[in-house]
Amino acid sequence: MLEVKNLTRRFGDVLATDGVTFEVPEGRMVGFVGGNGAGKTTTMRMIMGVLAPSEGEVLWDGRPAGRDVRTRFGYMPEERGLYPKQPVLGQLTYLGQLHGMSAADARARSTDLLERFGLGERLKSKVEELSLGNQQRAQIIASVLGDPLMLVLDEPFSGLDPAAVDQMSELLREHTSRGVPVLFSSHQLDLVDRLCDSIVVLHHGKVVARGTSEELRANAPLRYRLTTTNDTGWVRGTPGIEVIDLDGPSVLIQPESEAVAERLLADAVARGGVREFSRIRPTLSEIYREVAV
């Protein structure tokens, strides 16, 4: 298990991260979300040892993560790290050797993954000759060579088409099924919601929310949709009710409590013609907008 404890990084007077704390348990996939400049990439670089934290520590199985451990992490940086003018297979083979694989094993594993992801005919192509999506495929393949203890992936799904997203999702699940923790950042919140066991939301360098999708939704504001056969303008001014949106017979409300919501429903029934009264489950995008303000 990876533990990130109070990671703080300063660049002069700029505080890039401020006490970032979370865990990536064994065999779990954790989504790391936040706006541009939130501190996601800086945090990932500190996890990998590329940047030294100003304060805080990174633990692996309860002990400080040293160089010997970090060299066995699979890492995909935000900026593609493959050399553009080198053939893709030769380069992946070399990277596999850096992770301790024999040349033959690295070449065989790289070939297998390239063929699996539709690049079997491009083994000798230079990286710069590949499309951006195929470069992304090759970069992800590079991160999983060498039997990694953990995967740290910065925007791994950027530029991928839906078929490639499904392929890469399957690859990540194969690793979590073997107990490998996976941390990845993404701006594609629907994808994070679908794939991840838990989510960490970063805003201005601080963790502002973390937990499973269900836990984050449970902490979201209580909201209901009321639809009647008549105009719902009467709901305005009801004690304990905030009207979020009103459109004739339909109104979206945020009550102070379940009891207030029940009283409103009783009032609506007494007026006649209730067609809908339902709890609104927020999307991850809506939750993000609530906490990242």
C-alpha distance (Angstrom), angle and dihedral (degrees) to the residues before:
residue distance angle dihedral
M1 . . .
L2 3.78 . .
E3 3.80 118.9 .
V4 3.79 122.7 -168.4
K5 3.80 110.4 -163.4
N6 3.79 124.9 -169.1
L7 3.80 94.5 -36.6
T8 3.78 108.9 -171.6
R9 3.79 125.8 174.9
R10 3.78 127.2 -175.8
F11 3.79 126.4 -168.3
G12 3.79 101.3 -166.0
D13 3.80 105.8 -63.5
V14 3.82 92.5 -12.8
L15 3.80 116.7 98.8
A16 3.82 103.3 -152.5
T17 3.81 97.0 175.3
D18 3.79 128.3 14.5
G19 3.80 118.5 -159.6
V20 3.80 96.6 -38.1
T21 3.81 109.5 -169.4
F22 3.82 130.1 174.9
E23 3.81 142.9 120.1
V24 3.79 135.6 -122.7
P25 3.83 105.5 -157.4
E26 3.77 125.8 -152.6
G27 3.80 113.0 -75.6
R28 3.80 93.6 5.3
M29 3.78 131.5 122.0
V30 3.79 114.7 -140.8
G31 3.79 122.8 -167.8
F32 3.79 117.4 -143.8
V33 3.80 111.0 -157.6
G34 3.77 136.5 173.9
G35 3.77 142.2 119.1
N36 3.77 126.4 -78.0
G37 3.79 109.2 -66.0
A38 3.82 93.3 18.5
G39 3.81 91.7 125.7
K40 3.82 101.8 -103.8
T41 3.81 97.0 126.9
T42 3.81 92.2 42.9
T43 3.82 89.9 52.6
M44 3.80 92.2 49.0
R45 3.79 91.4 49.6
M46 3.80 89.9 52.8
I47 3.81 90.2 49.5
M48 3.80 88.8 53.8
G49 3.80 93.9 44.5
V50 3.81 93.0 -116.3
L51 3.81 87.8 120.1
A52 3.79 126.0 32.3
P53 3.81 114.1 -132.1
S54 3.79 119.1 -120.5
E55 3.81 85.8 -141.0
G56 3.79 137.2 -2.9
E57 3.79 133.8 41.7
V58 3.78 145.5 -111.2
L59 3.82 116.5 -129.9
W60 3.79 130.2 -164.5
D61 3.81 114.4 -163.1
G62 3.80 89.0 -16.0
R63 3.81 96.6 -51.7
P64 3.80 131.1 95.9
A65 3.80 108.7 -84.7
G66 3.79 105.5 -117.8
R67 3.76 131.6 -171.1
D68 3.81 92.0 -87.9
V69 3.82 90.3 59.9
R70 3.79 98.2 39.2
T71 3.80 92.9 52.6
R72 3.80 86.1 64.4
F73 3.81 93.7 53.8
G74 3.78 115.3 101.7
Y75 3.81 107.7 -129.8
M76 3.78 131.9 -170.5
P77 3.81 112.6 -173.6
E78 3.77 122.8 -149.1
E79 3.80 89.5 -115.3
R80 3.80 109.9 59.6
G81 3.79 107.6 -105.1
L82 3.81 100.6 -160.8
Y83 3.78 119.4 108.9
P84 3.81 107.0 -108.6
K85 3.81 97.7 -146.9
Q86 3.81 96.9 48.4
P87 3.85 124.8 90.5
V88 3.77 110.5 -99.6
L89 3.83 98.6 -129.3
G90 3.79 94.9 46.7
Q91 3.76 91.0 48.2
L92 3.80 94.4 49.1
T93 3.80 89.9 47.5
Y94 3.79 89.7 54.0
L95 3.81 92.3 48.4
G96 3.80 89.8 50.1
Q97 3.81 89.2 54.2
L98 3.80 89.8 52.2
H99 3.80 86.5 57.7
G100 3.81 90.2 55.5
M101 3.80 100.7 -95.0
S102 3.79 121.9 135.5
A103 3.80 115.2 -108.9
A104 3.80 91.0 -110.9
D105 3.81 94.0 49.1
A106 3.81 92.7 45.0
R107 3.80 91.5 50.1
A108 3.82 93.0 46.7
R109 3.81 93.6 47.2
S110 3.81 92.6 45.9
T111 3.79 91.9 48.4
D112 3.80 91.3 49.3
L113 3.80 93.1 51.5
L114 3.80 94.4 43.8
E115 3.80 90.5 51.7
R116 3.80 90.8 45.7
F117 3.79 90.8 56.1
G118 3.78 96.9 45.7
L119 3.79 99.2 -96.4
G120 3.78 98.3 107.6
E121 3.81 91.6 115.7
R122 3.82 92.9 48.8
L123 3.80 99.9 58.1
K124 3.80 93.2 119.0
S125 3.80 95.9 37.9
K126 3.77 119.2 113.9
V127 3.78 114.2 -112.4
E128 3.81 91.3 -116.5
E129 3.82 89.4 57.9
L130 3.81 91.5 61.5
S131 3.80 124.0 88.3
L132 3.80 116.1 -104.4
G133 3.80 90.4 -104.3
N134 3.81 91.9 51.8
Q135 3.80 90.7 47.2
Q136 3.79 86.8 54.9
R137 3.81 90.2 51.1
A138 3.81 90.4 51.7
Q139 3.81 91.4 47.9
I140 3.81 91.9 52.7
I141 3.81 90.3 47.8
A142 3.81 88.4 53.8
S143 3.80 90.4 55.2
V144 3.81 95.0 54.6
L145 3.82 98.1 48.2
G146 3.77 118.6 109.9
D147 3.82 101.7 34.3
P148 3.84 96.2 -79.8
L149 3.79 121.4 -144.4
M150 3.81 89.1 -145.0
L151 3.79 139.7 1.2
V152 3.82 122.1 -131.4
L153 3.80 108.8 -176.5
D154 3.80 125.0 179.9
E155 3.83 109.6 -155.4
P156 3.84 94.9 -27.7
F157 3.82 94.6 170.0
S158 3.80 96.6 51.2
G159 3.80 111.1 127.7
L160 3.81 95.9 5.3
D161 3.80 122.3 132.5
P162 3.84 118.7 -129.2
A163 3.82 93.2 -95.4
A164 3.80 91.5 52.2
V165 3.82 90.6 46.8
D166 3.80 89.1 56.1
Q167 3.82 91.3 48.0
M168 3.78 93.4 50.1
S169 3.80 92.2 44.2
E170 3.80 88.9 55.4
L171 3.81 90.3 49.5
L172 3.81 91.6 52.5
R173 3.80 91.8 47.6
E174 3.81 89.4 53.1
H175 3.78 88.2 58.4
T176 3.82 96.0 45.8
S177 3.82 89.3 49.0
R178 3.81 86.6 61.2
G179 3.80 91.1 51.3
V180 3.81 98.6 -97.9
P181 3.84 112.9 146.5
V182 3.82 113.5 -132.3
L183 3.80 126.5 -159.2
F184 3.77 117.7 -177.6
S185 3.79 135.0 167.3
S186 3.78 123.4 -143.1
H187 3.78 142.4 161.2
Q188 3.82 88.8 -149.0
L189 3.80 96.8 95.2
D190 3.80 95.5 177.9
L191 3.81 88.5 57.0
V192 3.80 91.9 48.0
D193 3.80 89.4 49.9
R194 3.82 91.3 51.1
L195 3.80 99.0 44.6
C196 3.78 108.8 31.4
D197 3.78 131.1 86.7
S198 3.79 89.8 -155.6
I199 3.79 139.6 2.3
V200 3.80 135.0 -139.2
V201 3.82 116.9 -158.8
L202 3.80 117.1 -156.8
H203 3.81 123.8 -166.5
H204 3.80 125.7 174.7
G205 3.79 90.0 -14.4
K206 3.81 95.8 -51.8
V207 3.80 132.6 102.9
V208 3.80 103.3 -117.0
A209 3.82 97.9 172.5
R210 3.80 138.8 6.5
G211 3.78 137.3 169.7
T212 3.77 140.8 80.1
S213 3.79 120.0 -41.5
E214 3.80 89.1 -104.5
E215 3.80 92.1 50.9
L216 3.79 91.9 49.5
R217 3.81 90.8 48.4
A218 3.80 91.2 48.4
N219 3.81 89.0 56.8
A220 3.80 93.0 47.5
P221 3.83 119.8 104.6
L222 3.82 115.8 -79.0
R223 3.81 109.2 -105.8
Y224 3.80 135.2 172.7
R225 3.78 137.1 -173.5
L226 3.81 115.5 -138.2
T227 3.80 119.1 -169.3
T228 3.80 122.9 179.5
T229 3.79 138.4 169.1
N230 3.82 89.2 -109.1
D231 3.78 136.3 52.9
T232 3.81 112.5 -72.2
G233 3.80 96.7 -152.2
W234 3.79 88.3 114.4
V235 3.83 88.4 74.0
R236 3.81 90.0 73.0
G237 3.75 110.4 97.3
T238 3.82 94.4 21.4
P239 3.83 107.2 144.5
G240 3.81 113.5 -105.9
I241 3.82 93.5 13.9
E242 3.81 126.3 111.0
V243 3.79 112.8 -164.4
I244 3.82 109.3 -140.7
D245 3.80 97.3 176.9
L246 3.80 133.8 -3.3
D247 3.78 126.3 -170.3
G248 3.80 113.5 167.9
P249 3.81 108.5 -78.2
S250 3.82 93.8 8.3
V251 3.79 127.8 70.8
L252 3.81 133.3 175.5
I253 3.79 111.9 -148.5
Q254 3.78 140.4 -176.7
P255 3.82 109.4 -151.6
E256 3.78 124.2 -163.5
S257 3.80 90.6 -124.1
E258 3.80 144.7 -9.7
A259 3.81 88.6 -96.6
V260 3.82 90.9 58.0
A261 3.81 89.8 48.6
E262 3.81 90.8 51.6
R263 3.80 91.5 51.1
L264 3.79 90.1 51.0
L265 3.80 90.4 51.4
A266 3.81 90.3 50.7
D267 3.81 89.7 51.9
A268 3.81 90.7 49.1
V269 3.82 92.1 49.9
A270 3.79 90.3 49.8
R271 3.81 88.5 54.9
G272 3.82 89.3 50.8
G273 3.81 135.8 -129.4
V274 3.84 105.3 66.7
R275 3.81 109.1 174.6
E276 3.79 100.6 170.8
F277 3.76 139.8 10.2
S278 3.80 110.2 167.8
R279 3.80 139.6 156.7
I280 3.79 110.8 -113.6
R281 3.81 113.7 -134.0
P282 3.81 108.5 -151.2
T283 3.78 121.1 -132.2
L284 3.77 119.8 -122.1
S285 3.81 88.0 -106.3
E286 3.81 90.0 57.0
I287 3.81 91.7 46.9
Y288 3.79 89.6 50.3
R289 3.79 92.0 52.1
E290 3.81 89.6 50.2
V291 3.81 96.0 52.8
A292 3.83 100.9 32.3
V293 3.80 98.4 66.3
